[in-house]
Amino acid sequence: LGILGAETQVVRNDHPLLDESLEGFQALVVSPGPCTPEKAGKSLEVIGREKRRLPILGVCLGHQCLAQVLGGRVVRAKRLLHGKVSPIIHNGEGIFQGLPSPFTACRYHSLIVDEGSLPPELEVTARDDEGEVMAVAHRSLPLFGVQFHPEAHITQMGRELVKNFLEIVGEVQG
């Protein structure tokens, strides 16, 4: 984010700041982690509280947290992927606008969002080559989740995806 010119503040998911409204912030990125959404500190609570006010990008665990807050379930993946790359096939909209499909992305996860549990307001926007959900977007709010790691050097188009999110933030705040 900083490389793209965004002013950032990193806050651990258990920090007392997260007990309050994030009034001064323009967006929220909920980052990866080694646990389940239930063990992700205050992530579920903050997403639930801020989802109608702030654009949100969930990455890996953050993606799972976002989906769970909105009514989806998180389940074990068919295969564990740690440091592996997969093709990401996407719909070319939102954070994927202007990106080639497919592109390869780095994955580190053993859990995924269960597509059958997703509420109607969440749209699957990307899948891997086996059909697993790799990204979701809310149909009317600027809420996005990606199961893969756009920040990883071996992810193609990661910087462009984050740039697209920042452009959406600018339009929402604009």
Helices and strands as residue ranges (DSSP letters): G 2-4, G 16-19, E 28-30, G 37-39, H 43-50, E 56-59, H 61-69, E 73-90, G 94-96, E 103-114, G 115-117, E 122-127, E 133-138, E 143-146, H 158-173
